[in-house]
Amino acid sequence: MVLPTDFFRRPVANVAAALLGAVLLVEGVGGAIVECEAYDRDDPASHSVRGQTPRNATMFGPVGRAYVYRSYGLHWCLNIVCGLAPGGAVLVRALEPLHGLETMRQRRGTTLTAALCRGPGCVCQALAITGALDGHRLDAPPFLLTPGETAAPVLAGPRVGISRGRDTPWRFSLAGSRYVSRGPARSPVTHRPAEGPPDSGSA
């Protein structure tokens, strides 16, 4: 079962927290999302804050699509377009590798399972995600994004690698996961948003 479109039509922070545990695959290779960051149109750290450009056009399109961009000209980053208004997305920061581990090891050049998908650039390298997949639907090949099952508490804290909006606690991760990237301390989220129709609240 793939995640329904309405799953992504909610406040970006709600979507980010609810994505934890979901399984992301590209041509059968991937794993469970254990860390992600939320960005919306009013966020000074978002690519969309100054409006639509050729680079960020996917953020202003339908929800449930992949927004893929190259960070600092070095590595690709995968985002999932979402939100109640155009311009929102969730950056996939880390996965727990579950499927196609040998393929991921070859692509990443490491045998350390915990390091295969720790960090957004590593995720894209391990899953062979490039700009060619920008704008693709997450519910159609080569992608597959399905609900996951986890009882682990959700942690929230400051986002990393940005110069603006650093204090916004929109970096979400699963407590106790050894696949989460390093960063500032995070605090437990008392209420984990459930899957379902859009709402007007925030995480």
N, C-alpha and C positions, 0 to 999 in steps of 0.2 A: 504494500500500500504506500503510495507516494503522499507527501504532505499536500493538503488542498491549498488552493490559491488563497483562501481566506486566512490561512495560517500566517501569511506574510502581510496581510492588510491590517496591521496593528502598530502601535508605537514601536519604534525600532528597538528600544531597550527590552520590551516584552518579547519580541521575536528573538533577540539574541539569547536571552536567558532560556527560552523554550527550545532553542535549537540544540542546546547541550544534550548529548546522548544520541542525537539523530545520526544516522549512518549515511555518509557521503561517499559515493563511488564514481569513478570515471573509468568506463570500460572494465568494470569489475574490480578495480583496484582502489583501495581506500580504507576508511574506518570510521569510528565514532567521533563526532565533534566534542572536544573537551575544553576548548577555549575559543572565545570570539569577542569582538568589539563592535559596539553600535555607533552609528553616525547618522545624523539627520540634516535637513536643509538649513536649520537654524544654528547648527553646530559650527563654531569657528574653525574646527579641525577637519571639517568635511570637505571633500572635493567639490561638493555642490553648493557651497555657501555663497559663491559669487554668480551662481546661475549656470545654465547649460552651456557646455562647450563641446567640440568634437570629441575630446577625451572622455568626458563624463556623461555623454548622451545616454548611455544605458541606464544610469541612475534615474533618469526622468521618464523611462519607459515602463512597461508592465512589471509588476512585482513577480518574484519567483524566477528571475533571470540571473545569470552570472554576469557580474561586472568585474572584468579582469584588466588590471593595469600593471605597468612595470614601475617598481619603486626605486627611485634614485638611479634608474637605468641599469639596475643590477639584477633584480629578480621579479618574477611575476607574483601578484597577490590576487586571491580570489575573494570576492564579496558577493553577497546575496542581496539583491534589490528587494526592499520591503518598506513598510511605513504606511501611515495614513495619508501622506501627501507625497508628491514626487520629490526625489532627491535624497531618499534614505537608503541605507545599505548596512549590512553586517559583514565585517571582515572575519574570515575564518582563520584563526591564528594557530590552532593545533588540533591534531587528530590522534586518537589511539589506533594504531595500525591493526587492522583485522583481516583484510583480504588482499592477496597479491603481495605478500611480504617480500618474497624473493625478487619480484619485479621492482619493488620500491628500493630494496637494498642495492640493486644494480644501478638504478637511476641516481641514487643519492651517493653511491660510493662508500657506504658504511654498512657494517653488520650490526651496529648498535640499534636495536629496535626502538628504544626510547627516543632516539635522535632522528628517526626517519621523518616524522611530521611535526616536529617541535619548532614552531615559528612559521609565519605565512609563506615565506619564500621556500621553506622546506616542504610544506604541503604541496605547493604547485610543482616543485621539481619531482617529488615522489609520485604524484598523480599525473604528471606530464601535461599540466595545465599551462596554456600560453594565451596570448592575446587573440589567437584564432577562435577561442571559445567565448570571447566577450559577446554578450547579448544572447547566448544560448539559454534555452529553458532548462531548469533544473529537474523537470519531470519528464525529460525526453533524452534519448541517447545523444552523446555518450555518458550523460549524467544520470545518476539515480540518487535521490535523496529521500530516505524513508524514516519514519519515526523510530526512536530508540527506546530502550527501557533501562532506566537507571534510578536508583534511590539515593544516590550521592547528593549531599547538600550543594547548593550553588553559592559560589563566592563572587563578590563584586569589588572592584577597586579601580584606581586610575588607569587610563590607557597609556600605552608606551610608544616611543618613537615619534612623538608629535611635539610641536612647539606651542600650539594654542589649545585651549580647552583641556589642559592636562589634569585638572582637578575633577572633571566629570567622571563619576564612577561607573562607566559603561564598559568596562572590561570584565567579562564573565567567564568563570571556569568551574569545573567540577572539583570539589574538595577531595584531596587525597590522590589525585591523578598524577602519576609520574611522567606523563606526557605533556604537561603544561609547561609553557616557556617561562623563563625567569622574569621577574618584575617586582614592582612595589607590593607590599602586603595587601591582602584583600580581606573583606569582612563577609560573614554569612548573610545571605539574602533570606529574609524571614518568610517571603511568599514567592514561590516559583510559579510564574504564569503558566496556565494550562493551555493546551491546544484548543482552538475553537474559533468562533466568529470574532470580528473586530470589536474593540471596545475603545473608550475614550480615556482610559487610565494610563498610567505610566508605571514602569518598574520601580 
